[in-house]
Amino acid sequence: MNKSLNDQTGFTLKKLRSKKRISIRELALLASTEASTISRIEAGEQRPSLLLVFKICDALEISLVDFVRYLSGEEIPKIGLTPDYSPSQHVKEIPNLELKHVQFFIDIAKSLSENVKDD
């Protein structure tokens, strides 16, 4: 990975938010967080907690698996989840990751779980 995980997460979040055509404030409202938090994440200054990643995925109408794929550099063809999609479905989709994404996902999960210890 050339960029730090924080930078890559921020870049990915900004790109997905732009693709969805919503502002930082709108995303923050949808994800039940502060606009300044989203702004710091996009700038690579803050790492989101795993719970916030789930909320952001829901707000952007993208699955966690697709977020990881997008974060690893793949293009996601569309954004949009079914209306009955729940956070528990994000976890259920993890086994659907392709082998090439598994280590990447493990690195992300380890990195994000560090925030839980800091909170």
Backbone atoms as SQL, in Angstrom:
CREATE TABLE atoms (id INTEGER PRIMARY KEY, chain TEXT, resi INTEGER, resn TEXT, atom TEXT, x REAL, y REAL, z REAL);
INSERT INTO atoms VALUES
  (1, 'A', 1, 'MET', 'N', 0.844, -1.174, 0.000),
  (2, 'A', 1, 'MET', 'CA', 0.000, 0.000, 0.000),
  (3, 'A', 1, 'MET', 'C', 0.892, 1.241, 0.000),
  (4, 'A', 2, 'ASN', 'N', 0.726, 2.152, -0.938),
  (5, 'A', 2, 'ASN', 'CA', 1.560, 3.337, -1.012),
  (6, 'A', 2, 'ASN', 'C', 1.151, 4.388, 0.007),
  (7, 'A', 3, 'LYS', 'N', -0.097, 4.621, 0.156),
  (8, 'A', 3, 'LYS', 'CA', -0.590, 5.620, 1.086),
  (9, 'A', 3, 'LYS', 'C', -0.811, 4.984, 2.447),
  (10, 'A', 4, 'SER', 'N', -0.830, 5.830, 3.479),
  (11, 'A', 4, 'SER', 'CA', -1.179, 5.303, 4.791),
  (12, 'A', 4, 'SER', 'C', -2.654, 4.902, 4.761),
  (13, 'A', 5, 'LEU', 'N', -3.020, 4.023, 5.662),
  (14, 'A', 5, 'LEU', 'CA', -4.414, 3.570, 5.705),
  (15, 'A', 5, 'LEU', 'C', -5.356, 4.739, 5.977),
  (16, 'A', 6, 'ASN', 'N', -4.947, 5.667, 6.846),
  (17, 'A', 6, 'ASN', 'CA', -5.792, 6.837, 7.116),
  (18, 'A', 6, 'ASN', 'C', -6.007, 7.660, 5.846),
  (19, 'A', 7, 'ASP', 'N', -4.913, 7.904, 5.102),
  (20, 'A', 7, 'ASP', 'CA', -5.025, 8.683, 3.863),
  (21, 'A', 7, 'ASP', 'C', -5.895, 7.964, 2.842),
  (22, 'A', 8, 'GLN', 'N', -5.685, 6.668, 2.717),
  (23, 'A', 8, 'GLN', 'CA', -6.441, 5.890, 1.749),
  (24, 'A', 8, 'GLN', 'C', -7.922, 5.838, 2.122),
  (25, 'A', 9, 'THR', 'N', -8.205, 5.678, 3.412),
  (26, 'A', 9, 'THR', 'CA', -9.601, 5.663, 3.878),
  (27, 'A', 9, 'THR', 'C', -10.253, 7.010, 3.595),
  (28, 'A', 10, 'GLY', 'N', -9.531, 8.088, 3.898),
  (29, 'A', 10, 'GLY', 'CA', -10.065, 9.432, 3.661),
  (30, 'A', 10, 'GLY', 'C', -10.338, 9.698, 2.193),
  (31, 'A', 11, 'PHE', 'N', -9.391, 9.315, 1.340),
  (32, 'A', 11, 'PHE', 'CA', -9.549, 9.497, -0.100),
  (33, 'A', 11, 'PHE', 'C', -10.756, 8.711, -0.607),
  (34, 'A', 12, 'THR', 'N', -10.875, 7.462, -0.136),
  (35, 'A', 12, 'THR', 'CA', -11.986, 6.596, -0.557),
  (36, 'A', 12, 'THR', 'C', -13.314, 7.163, -0.103),
  (37, 'A', 13, 'LEU', 'N', -13.369, 7.606, 1.148),
  (38, 'A', 13, 'LEU', 'CA', -14.605, 8.174, 1.676),
  (39, 'A', 13, 'LEU', 'C', -15.018, 9.402, 0.873),
  (40, 'A', 14, 'LYS', 'N', -14.070, 10.274, 0.596),
  (41, 'A', 14, 'LYS', 'CA', -14.386, 11.487, -0.174),
  (42, 'A', 14, 'LYS', 'C', -14.887, 11.132, -1.570),
  (43, 'A', 15, 'LYS', 'N', -14.226, 10.157, -2.198),
  (44, 'A', 15, 'LYS', 'CA', -14.631, 9.752, -3.553),
  (45, 'A', 15, 'LYS', 'C', -16.045, 9.160, -3.545),
  (46, 'A', 16, 'LEU', 'N', -16.330, 8.308, -2.564),
  (47, 'A', 16, 'LEU', 'CA', -17.667, 7.716, -2.475),
  (48, 'A', 16, 'LEU', 'C', -18.726, 8.767, -2.156),
  (49, 'A', 17, 'ARG', 'N', -18.389, 9.686, -1.268),
  (50, 'A', 17, 'ARG', 'CA', -19.336, 10.753, -0.908),
  (51, 'A', 17, 'ARG', 'C', -19.631, 11.620, -2.125),
  (52, 'A', 18, 'SER', 'N', -18.590, 11.928, -2.895),
  (53, 'A', 18, 'SER', 'CA', -18.773, 12.726, -4.111),
  (54, 'A', 18, 'SER', 'C', -19.612, 11.980, -5.136),
  (55, 'A', 19, 'LYS', 'N', -19.358, 10.676, -5.255),
  (56, 'A', 19, 'LYS', 'CA', -20.130, 9.851, -6.188),
  (57, 'A', 19, 'LYS', 'C', -21.615, 9.847, -5.815),
  (58, 'A', 20, 'LYS', 'N', -21.863, 9.880, -4.514),
  (59, 'A', 20, 'LYS', 'CA', -23.250, 9.902, -4.001),
  (60, 'A', 20, 'LYS', 'C', -23.851, 11.314, -4.084),
  (61, 'A', 21, 'ARG', 'N', -22.977, 12.298, -4.293),
  (62, 'A', 21, 'ARG', 'CA', -23.385, 13.703, -4.417),
  (63, 'A', 21, 'ARG', 'C', -24.023, 14.247, -3.137),
  (64, 'A', 22, 'ILE', 'N', -23.339, 13.977, -2.025),
  (65, 'A', 22, 'ILE', 'CA', -23.805, 14.544, -0.761),
  (66, 'A', 22, 'ILE', 'C', -22.652, 15.304, -0.107),
  (67, 'A', 23, 'SER', 'N', -23.008, 16.296, 0.670),
  (68, 'A', 23, 'SER', 'CA', -22.006, 17.117, 1.347),
  (69, 'A', 23, 'SER', 'C', -21.478, 16.402, 2.594),
  (70, 'A', 24, 'ILE', 'N', -20.411, 16.953, 3.132),
  (71, 'A', 24, 'ILE', 'CA', -19.876, 16.427, 4.389),
  (72, 'A', 24, 'ILE', 'C', -20.936, 16.501, 5.481),
  (73, 'A', 25, 'ARG', 'N', -21.641, 17.608, 5.546),
  (74, 'A', 25, 'ARG', 'CA', -22.702, 17.778, 6.563),
  (75, 'A', 25, 'ARG', 'C', -23.812, 16.742, 6.398),
  (76, 'A', 26, 'GLU', 'N', -24.218, 16.505, 5.150),
  (77, 'A', 26, 'GLU', 'CA', -25.269, 15.514, 4.904),
  (78, 'A', 26, 'GLU', 'C', -24.814, 14.118, 5.319),
  (79, 'A', 27, 'LEU', 'N', -23.573, 13.762, 4.964),
  (80, 'A', 27, 'LEU', 'CA', -23.055, 12.454, 5.352),
  (81, 'A', 27, 'LEU', 'C', -22.980, 12.337, 6.869),
  (82, 'A', 28, 'ALA', 'N', -22.501, 13.377, 7.521),
  (83, 'A', 28, 'ALA', 'CA', -22.410, 13.366, 8.989),
  (84, 'A', 28, 'ALA', 'C', -23.781, 13.158, 9.616),
  (85, 'A', 29, 'LEU', 'N', -24.776, 13.842, 9.107),
  (86, 'A', 29, 'LEU', 'CA', -26.139, 13.695, 9.623),
  (87, 'A', 29, 'LEU', 'C', -26.639, 12.269, 9.420),
  (88, 'A', 30, 'LEU', 'N', -26.432, 11.717, 8.241),
  (89, 'A', 30, 'LEU', 'CA', -26.874, 10.355, 7.943),
  (90, 'A', 30, 'LEU', 'C', -26.132, 9.302, 8.769),
  (91, 'A', 31, 'ALA', 'N', -24.866, 9.595, 9.105),
  (92, 'A', 31, 'ALA', 'CA', -24.049, 8.638, 9.852),
  (93, 'A', 31, 'ALA', 'C', -24.046, 8.924, 11.353),
  (94, 'A', 32, 'SER', 'N', -24.847, 9.881, 11.773),
  (95, 'A', 32, 'SER', 'CA', -24.971, 10.243, 13.199),
  (96, 'A', 32, 'SER', 'C', -23.627, 10.614, 13.818),
  (97, 'A', 33, 'THR', 'N', -22.927, 11.515, 13.136),
  (98, 'A', 33, 'THR', 'CA', -21.649, 11.995, 13.652),
  (99, 'A', 33, 'THR', 'C', -21.521, 13.478, 13.326),
  (100, 'A', 34, 'GLU', 'N', -20.406, 14.053, 13.681),
  (101, 'A', 34, 'GLU', 'CA', -20.158, 15.475, 13.425),
  (102, 'A', 34, 'GLU', 'C', -19.519, 15.668, 12.048),
  (103, 'A', 35, 'ALA', 'N', -19.832, 16.782, 11.413),
  (104, 'A', 35, 'ALA', 'CA', -19.226, 17.098, 10.118),
  (105, 'A', 35, 'ALA', 'C', -17.706, 17.210, 10.259),
  (106, 'A', 36, 'SER', 'N', -17.243, 17.721, 11.383),
  (107, 'A', 36, 'SER', 'CA', -15.797, 17.847, 11.590),
  (108, 'A', 36, 'SER', 'C', -15.125, 16.471, 11.636),
  (109, 'A', 37, 'THR', 'N', -15.827, 15.459, 12.131),
  (110, 'A', 37, 'THR', 'CA', -15.285, 14.099, 12.159),
  (111, 'A', 37, 'THR', 'C', -15.101, 13.583, 10.737),
  (112, 'A', 38, 'ILE', 'N', -16.129, 13.755, 9.907),
  (113, 'A', 38, 'ILE', 'CA', -16.042, 13.323, 8.502),
  (114, 'A', 38, 'ILE', 'C', -14.915, 14.074, 7.804),
  (115, 'A', 39, 'SER', 'N', -14.811, 15.368, 8.053),
  (116, 'A', 39, 'SER', 'CA', -13.776, 16.183, 7.441),
  (117, 'A', 39, 'SER', 'C', -12.380, 15.704, 7.839),
  (118, 'A', 40, 'ARG', 'N', -12.171, 15.376, 9.117),
  (119, 'A', 40, 'ARG', 'CA', -10.863, 14.888, 9.573),
  (120, 'A', 40, 'ARG', 'C', -10.545, 13.517, 8.979),
  (121, 'A', 41, 'ILE', 'N', -11.562, 12.659, 8.846),
  (122, 'A', 41, 'ILE', 'CA', -11.353, 11.339, 8.231),
  (123, 'A', 41, 'ILE', 'C', -10.945, 11.520, 6.773),
  (124, 'A', 42, 'GLU', 'N', -11.671, 12.364, 6.052),
  (125, 'A', 42, 'GLU', 'CA', -11.353, 12.592, 4.637),
  (126, 'A', 42, 'GLU', 'C', -9.960, 13.196, 4.458),
  (127, 'A', 43, 'ALA', 'N', -9.515, 13.977, 5.432),
  (128, 'A', 43, 'ALA', 'CA', -8.188, 14.590, 5.350),
  (129, 'A', 43, 'ALA', 'C', -7.082, 13.628, 5.786),
  (130, 'A', 44, 'GLY', 'N', -7.467, 12.432, 6.254),
  (131, 'A', 44, 'GLY', 'CA', -6.484, 11.459, 6.713),
  (132, 'A', 44, 'GLY', 'C', -5.961, 11.747, 8.104),
  (133, 'A', 45, 'GLU', 'N', -6.628, 12.635, 8.820),
  (134, 'A', 45, 'GLU', 'CA', -6.189, 13.038, 10.156),
  (135, 'A', 45, 'GLU', 'C', -6.793, 12.187, 11.264),
  (136, 'A', 46, 'GLN', 'N', -7.821, 11.438, 10.931),
  (137, 'A', 46, 'GLN', 'CA', -8.508, 10.628, 11.935),
  (138, 'A', 46, 'GLN', 'C', -8.915, 9.307, 11.328),
  (139, 'A', 47, 'ARG', 'N', -8.805, 8.266, 12.120),
  (140, 'A', 47, 'ARG', 'CA', -9.230, 6.932, 11.697),
  (141, 'A', 47, 'ARG', 'C', -10.617, 6.689, 12.300),
  (142, 'A', 48, 'PRO', 'N', -11.585, 6.274, 11.486),
  (143, 'A', 48, 'PRO', 'CA', -12.932, 6.032, 12.029),
  (144, 'A', 48, 'PRO', 'C', -12.975, 4.733, 12.835),
  (145, 'A', 49, 'SER', 'N', -13.858, 4.699, 13.807),
  (146, 'A', 49, 'SER', 'CA', -14.090, 3.444, 14.526),
  (147, 'A', 49, 'SER', 'C', -14.817, 2.485, 13.588),
  (148, 'A', 50, 'LEU', 'N', -14.804, 1.209, 13.919),
  (149, 'A', 50, 'LEU', 'CA', -15.491, 0.232, 13.084),
  (150, 'A', 50, 'LEU', 'C', -16.993, 0.526, 13.047),
  (151, 'A', 51, 'LEU', 'N', -17.559, 0.929, 14.183),
  (152, 'A', 51, 'LEU', 'CA', -18.979, 1.277, 14.214),
  (153, 'A', 51, 'LEU', 'C', -19.269, 2.441, 13.272),
  (154, 'A', 52, 'LEU', 'N', -18.401, 3.445, 13.270),
  (155, 'A', 52, 'LEU', 'CA', -18.614, 4.580, 12.368),
  (156, 'A', 52, 'LEU', 'C', -18.482, 4.147, 10.908),
  (157, 'A', 53, 'VAL', 'N', -17.577, 3.225, 10.625),
  (158, 'A', 53, 'VAL', 'CA', -17.466, 2.716, 9.250),
  (159, 'A', 53, 'VAL', 'C', -18.781, 2.064, 8.826),
  (160, 'A', 54, 'PHE', 'N', -19.379, 1.264, 9.720),
  (161, 'A', 54, 'PHE', 'CA', -20.687, 0.658, 9.415),
  (162, 'A', 54, 'PHE', 'C', -21.719, 1.744, 9.122),
  (163, 'A', 55, 'LYS', 'N', -21.759, 2.778, 9.967),
  (164, 'A', 55, 'LYS', 'CA', -22.734, 3.862, 9.781),
  (165, 'A', 55, 'LYS', 'C', -22.489, 4.617, 8.478),
  (166, 'A', 56, 'ILE', 'N', -21.219, 4.842, 8.165),
  (167, 'A', 56, 'ILE', 'CA', -20.883, 5.533, 6.921),
  (168, 'A', 56, 'ILE', 'C', -21.287, 4.682, 5.715),
  (169, 'A', 57, 'CYS', 'N', -21.013, 3.389, 5.793),
  (170, 'A', 57, 'CYS', 'CA', -21.427, 2.488, 4.700),
  (171, 'A', 57, 'CYS', 'C', -22.940, 2.539, 4.501),
  (172, 'A', 58, 'ASP', 'N', -23.679, 2.517, 5.605),
  (173, 'A', 58, 'ASP', 'CA', -25.141, 2.611, 5.497),
  (174, 'A', 58, 'ASP', 'C', -25.555, 3.937, 4.873),
  (175, 'A', 59, 'ALA', 'N', -24.938, 5.026, 5.328),
  (176, 'A', 59, 'ALA', 'CA', -25.282, 6.349, 4.809),
  (177, 'A', 59, 'ALA', 'C', -24.973, 6.471, 3.322),
  (178, 'A', 60, 'LEU', 'N', -23.874, 5.834, 2.901),
  (179, 'A', 60, 'LEU', 'CA', -23.485, 5.890, 1.486),
  (180, 'A', 60, 'LEU', 'C', -24.159, 4.802, 0.656),
  (181, 'A', 61, 'GLU', 'N', -24.939, 3.958, 1.330),
  (182, 'A', 61, 'GLU', 'CA', -25.639, 2.858, 0.676),
  (183, 'A', 61, 'GLU', 'C', -24.660, 1.943, -0.056),
  (184, 'A', 62, 'ILE', 'N', -23.633, 1.517, 0.684),
  (185, 'A', 62, 'ILE', 'CA', -22.632, 0.610, 0.147),
  (186, 'A', 62, 'ILE', 'C', -22.350, -0.446, 1.206),
  (187, 'A', 63, 'SER', 'N', -22.112, -1.662, 0.785),
  (188, 'A', 63, 'SER', 'CA', -21.818, -2.716, 1.752),
  (189, 'A', 63, 'SER', 'C', -20.382, -2.565, 2.252),
  (190, 'A', 64, 'LEU', 'N', -20.099, -3.117, 3.399),
  (191, 'A', 64, 'LEU', 'CA', -18.748, -3.102, 3.944),
  (192, 'A', 64, 'LEU', 'C', -17.781, -3.791, 2.977),
  (193, 'A', 65, 'VAL', 'N', -18.198, -4.893, 2.397),
  (194, 'A', 65, 'VAL', 'CA', -17.359, -5.615, 1.445),
  (195, 'A', 65, 'VAL', 'C', -17.031, -4.727, 0.248),
  (196, 'A', 66, 'ASP', 'N', -18.020, -4.027, -0.291),
  (197, 'A', 66, 'ASP', 'CA', -17.751, -3.135, -1.418),
  (198, 'A', 66, 'ASP', 'C', -16.863, -1.970, -0.989),
  (199, 'A', 67, 'PHE', 'N', -17.032, -1.483, 0.246),
  (200, 'A', 67, 'PHE', 'CA', -16.162, -0.421, 0.760),
  (201, 'A', 67, 'PHE', 'C', -14.711, -0.901, 0.783),
  (202, 'A', 68, 'VAL', 'N', -14.488, -2.118, 1.263),
  (203, 'A', 68, 'VAL', 'CA', -13.133, -2.687, 1.300),
  (204, 'A', 68, 'VAL', 'C', -12.596, -2.855, -0.118),
  (205, 'A', 69, 'ARG', 'N', -13.422, -3.334, -1.015),
  (206, 'A', 69, 'ARG', 'CA', -12.993, -3.480, -2.412),
  (207, 'A', 69, 'ARG', 'C', -12.602, -2.126, -3.004),
  (208, 'A', 70, 'TYR', 'N', -13.429, -1.140, -2.748),
  (209, 'A', 70, 'TYR', 'CA', -13.179, 0.206, -3.258),
  (210, 'A', 70, 'TYR', 'C', -11.906, 0.767, -2.627),
  (211, 'A', 71, 'LEU', 'N', -11.735, 0.540, -1.328),
  (212, 'A', 71, 'LEU', 'CA', -10.547, 0.992, -0.600),
  (213, 'A', 71, 'LEU', 'C', -9.280, 0.358, -1.153),
  (214, 'A', 72, 'SER', 'N', -9.397, -0.875, -1.632),
  (215, 'A', 72, 'SER', 'CA', -8.229, -1.565, -2.186),
  (216, 'A', 72, 'SER', 'C', -7.957, -1.168, -3.640),
  (217, 'A', 73, 'GLY', 'N', -8.766, -0.266, -4.188),
  (218, 'A', 73, 'GLY', 'CA', -8.496, 0.258, -5.518),
  (219, 'A', 73, 'GLY', 'C', -9.422, -0.218, -6.611),
  (220, 'A', 74, 'GLU', 'N', -10.357, -1.102, -6.279),
  (221, 'A', 74, 'GLU', 'CA', -11.298, -1.564, -7.309),
  (222, 'A', 74, 'GLU', 'C', -12.428, -0.553, -7.479),
  (223, 'A', 75, 'GLU', 'N', -12.954, -0.507, -8.670),
  (224, 'A', 75, 'GLU', 'CA', -14.098, 0.365, -8.944),
  (225, 'A', 75, 'GLU', 'C', -15.379, -0.370, -8.588),
  (226, 'A', 76, 'ILE', 'N', -16.260, 0.316, -7.890),
  (227, 'A', 76, 'ILE', 'CA', -17.562, -0.252, -7.542),
  (228, 'A', 76, 'ILE', 'C', -18.565, 0.265, -8.565),
  (229, 'A', 77, 'PRO', 'N', -19.253, -0.627, -9.261),
  (230, 'A', 77, 'PRO', 'CA', -20.120, -0.191, -10.358),
  (231, 'A', 77, 'PRO', 'C', -21.297, 0.684, -9.940),
  (232, 'A', 78, 'LYS', 'N', -21.850, 0.437, -8.764),
  (233, 'A', 78, 'LYS', 'CA', -23.011, 1.241, -8.358),
  (234, 'A', 78, 'LYS', 'C', -23.039, 1.357, -6.840),
  (235, 'A', 79, 'ILE', 'N', -23.715, 2.386, -6.397),
  (236, 'A', 79, 'ILE', 'CA', -23.927, 2.574, -4.968),
  (237, 'A', 79, 'ILE', 'C', -25.413, 2.428, -4.741),
  (238, 'A', 80, 'GLY', 'N', -25.789, 1.610, -3.816),
  (239, 'A', 80, 'GLY', 'CA', -27.198, 1.444, -3.500),
  (240, 'A', 80, 'GLY', 'C', -27.468, 0.094, -2.872),
  (241, 'A', 81, 'LEU', 'N', -27.997, 0.122, -1.671),
  (242, 'A', 81, 'LEU', 'CA', -28.343, -1.101, -0.963),
  (243, 'A', 81, 'LEU', 'C', -29.849, -1.279, -0.975),
  (244, 'A', 82, 'THR', 'N', -30.269, -2.489, -0.689),
  (245, 'A', 82, 'THR', 'CA', -31.702, -2.711, -0.550),
  (246, 'A', 82, 'THR', 'C', -32.169, -2.027, 0.732),
  (247, 'A', 83, 'PRO', 'N', -33.411, -1.579, 0.798),
  (248, 'A', 83, 'PRO', 'CA', -33.904, -0.847, 1.963),
  (249, 'A', 83, 'PRO', 'C', -33.826, -1.630, 3.282),
  (250, 'A', 84, 'ASP', 'N', -33.838, -2.944, 3.234),
  (251, 'A', 84, 'ASP', 'CA', -33.829, -3.730, 4.465),
  (252, 'A', 84, 'ASP', 'C', -32.420, -4.142, 4.887),
  (253, 'A', 85, 'TYR', 'N', -31.413, -3.523, 4.316),
  (254, 'A', 85, 'TYR', 'CA', -30.022, -3.840, 4.642),
  (255, 'A', 85, 'TYR', 'C', -29.724, -3.338, 6.055),
  (256, 'A', 86, 'SER', 'N', -29.133, -4.185, 6.885),
  (257, 'A', 86, 'SER', 'CA', -28.848, -3.800, 8.274),
  (258, 'A', 86, 'SER', 'C', -27.362, -3.957, 8.560),
  (259, 'A', 87, 'PRO', 'N', -26.852, -3.312, 9.629),
  (260, 'A', 87, 'PRO', 'CA', -25.435, -3.434, 9.968),
  (261, 'A', 87, 'PRO', 'C', -24.974, -4.880, 10.139),
  (262, 'A', 88, 'SER', 'N', -25.837, -5.740, 10.636),
  (263, 'A', 88, 'SER', 'CA', -25.425, -7.134, 10.806),
  (264, 'A', 88, 'SER', 'C', -25.136, -7.794, 9.455),
  (265, 'A', 89, 'GLN', 'N', -25.761, -7.303, 8.393),
  (266, 'A', 89, 'GLN', 'CA', -25.494, -7.845, 7.069),
  (267, 'A', 89, 'GLN', 'C', -24.092, -7.481, 6.592),
  (268, 'A', 90, 'HIS', 'N', -23.545, -6.354, 7.087),
  (269, 'A', 90, 'HIS', 'CA', -22.161, -6.009, 6.750),
  (270, 'A', 90, 'HIS', 'C', -21.244, -7.129, 7.213),
  (271, 'A', 91, 'VAL', 'N', -21.450, -7.587, 8.436),
  (272, 'A', 91, 'VAL', 'CA', -20.614, -8.643, 9.010),
  (273, 'A', 91, 'VAL', 'C', -20.836, -9.960, 8.266),
  (274, 'A', 92, 'LYS', 'N', -22.076, -10.256, 7.927),
  (275, 'A', 92, 'LYS', 'CA', -22.389, -11.502, 7.211),
  (276, 'A', 92, 'LYS', 'C', -21.737, -11.558, 5.837),
  (277, 'A', 93, 'GLU', 'N', -21.435, -10.396, 5.254),
  (278, 'A', 93, 'GLU', 'CA', -20.844, -10.358, 3.916),
  (279, 'A', 93, 'GLU', 'C', -19.340, -10.592, 3.917),
  (280, 'A', 94, 'ILE', 'N', -18.699, -10.498, 5.068),
  (281, 'A', 94, 'ILE', 'CA', -17.242, -10.627, 5.127),
  (282, 'A', 94, 'ILE', 'C', -16.747, -11.911, 4.454),
  (283, 'A', 95, 'PRO', 'N', -17.412, -13.065, 4.659),
  (284, 'A', 95, 'PRO', 'CA', -16.932, -14.270, 3.962),
  (285, 'A', 95, 'PRO', 'C', -16.976, -14.167, 2.436),
  (286, 'A', 96, 'ASN', 'N', -17.693, -13.184, 1.908),
  (287, 'A', 96, 'ASN', 'CA', -17.768, -13.006, 0.462),
  (288, 'A', 96, 'ASN', 'C', -16.565, -12.274, -0.127),
  (289, 'A', 97, 'LEU', 'N', -15.672, -11.809, 0.747),
  (290, 'A', 97, 'LEU', 'CA', -14.474, -11.144, 0.246),
  (291, 'A', 97, 'LEU', 'C', -13.630, -12.135, -0.547),
  (292, 'A', 98, 'GLU', 'N', -13.078, -11.683, -1.632),
  (293, 'A', 98, 'GLU', 'CA', -12.177, -12.522, -2.404),
  (294, 'A', 98, 'GLU', 'C', -10.869, -12.651, -1.639),
  (295, 'A', 99, 'LEU', 'N', -10.136, -13.691, -1.906),
  (296, 'A', 99, 'LEU', 'CA', -8.895, -13.967, -1.197),
  (297, 'A', 99, 'LEU', 'C', -7.945, -12.773, -1.209),
  (298, 'A', 100, 'LYS', 'N', -7.863, -12.077, -2.339),
  (299, 'A', 100, 'LYS', 'CA', -6.940, -10.949, -2.429),
  (300, 'A', 100, 'LYS', 'C', -7.332, -9.800, -1.505),
  (301, 'A', 101, 'HIS', 'N', -8.590, -9.768, -1.057),
  (302, 'A', 101, 'HIS', 'CA', -9.041, -8.708, -0.162),
  (303, 'A', 101, 'HIS', 'C', -8.960, -9.108, 1.319),
  (304, 'A', 102, 'VAL', 'N', -8.793, -10.381, 1.594),
  (305, 'A', 102, 'VAL', 'CA', -8.849, -10.851, 2.978),
  (306, 'A', 102, 'VAL', 'C', -7.770, -10.202, 3.833),
  (307, 'A', 103, 'GLN', 'N', -6.510, -10.227, 3.388),
  (308, 'A', 103, 'GLN', 'CA', -5.439, -9.619, 4.185),
  (309, 'A', 103, 'GLN', 'C', -5.654, -8.120, 4.313),
  (310, 'A', 104, 'PHE', 'N', -6.107, -7.499, 3.245),
  (311, 'A', 104, 'PHE', 'CA', -6.389, -6.068, 3.276),
  (312, 'A', 104, 'PHE', 'C', -7.462, -5.783, 4.325),
  (313, 'A', 105, 'PHE', 'N', -8.521, -6.606, 4.348),
  (314, 'A', 105, 'PHE', 'CA', -9.591, -6.424, 5.323),
  (315, 'A', 105, 'PHE', 'C', -9.064, -6.644, 6.740),
  (316, 'A', 106, 'ILE', 'N', -8.210, -7.651, 6.940),
  (317, 'A', 106, 'ILE', 'CA', -7.638, -7.916, 8.258),
  (318, 'A', 106, 'ILE', 'C', -6.833, -6.702, 8.727),
  (319, 'A', 107, 'ASP', 'N', -6.049, -6.126, 7.845),
  (320, 'A', 107, 'ASP', 'CA', -5.275, -4.932, 8.196),
  (321, 'A', 107, 'ASP', 'C', -6.188, -3.776, 8.592),
  (322, 'A', 108, 'ILE', 'N', -7.273, -3.594, 7.848),
  (323, 'A', 108, 'ILE', 'CA', -8.231, -2.533, 8.164),
  (324, 'A', 108, 'ILE', 'C', -8.880, -2.805, 9.516),
  (325, 'A', 109, 'ALA', 'N', -9.340, -4.028, 9.720),
  (326, 'A', 109, 'ALA', 'CA', -10.009, -4.376, 10.980),
  (327, 'A', 109, 'ALA', 'C', -9.072, -4.168, 12.168),
  (328, 'A', 110, 'LYS', 'N', -7.815, -4.581, 12.045),
  (329, 'A', 110, 'LYS', 'CA', -6.848, -4.376, 13.124),
  (330, 'A', 110, 'LYS', 'C', -6.656, -2.886, 13.383),
  (331, 'A', 111, 'SER', 'N', -6.509, -2.147, 12.307),
  (332, 'A', 111, 'SER', 'CA', -6.288, -0.715, 12.430),
  (333, 'A', 111, 'SER', 'C', -7.480, -0.023, 13.072),
  (334, 'A', 112, 'LEU', 'N', -8.676, -0.389, 12.631),
  (335, 'A', 112, 'LEU', 'CA', -9.874, 0.237, 13.184),
  (336, 'A', 112, 'LEU', 'C', -10.119, -0.189, 14.621),
  (337, 'A', 113, 'SER', 'N', -9.762, -1.418, 14.954),
  (338, 'A', 113, 'SER', 'CA', -9.999, -1.891, 16.320),
  (339, 'A', 113, 'SER', 'C', -9.097, -1.187, 17.319),
  (340, 'A', 114, 'GLU', 'N', -7.983, -0.604, 16.866),
  (341, 'A', 114, 'GLU', 'CA', -7.122, 0.168, 17.754),
  (342, 'A', 114, 'GLU', 'C', -7.868, 1.343, 18.337),
  (343, 'A', 115, 'ASN', 'N', -8.809, 1.902, 17.580),
  (344, 'A', 115, 'ASN', 'CA', -9.609, 3.012, 18.082),
  (345, 'A', 115, 'ASN', 'C', -10.480, 2.606, 19.249),
  (346, 'A', 116, 'VAL', 'N', -10.949, 1.378, 19.257),
  (347, 'A', 116, 'VAL', 'CA', -11.807, 0.908, 20.348),
  (348, 'A', 116, 'VAL', 'C', -11.036, 0.962, 21.658),
  (349, 'A', 117, 'LYS', 'N', -9.757, 0.607, 21.625),
  (350, 'A', 117, 'LYS', 'CA', -8.923, 0.637, 22.808),
  (351, 'A', 117, 'LYS', 'C', -8.700, 2.070, 23.274),
  (352, 'A', 118, 'ASP', 'N', -8.650, 3.014, 22.320),
  (353, 'A', 118, 'ASP', 'CA', -8.377, 4.406, 22.646),
  (354, 'A', 118, 'ASP', 'C', -9.604, 5.147, 23.152),
  (355, 'A', 119, 'ASP', 'N', -10.799, 4.666, 22.834),
  (356, 'A', 119, 'ASP', 'CA', -12.039, 5.368, 23.199),
  (357, 'A', 119, 'ASP', 'C', -12.339, 5.288, 24.674);
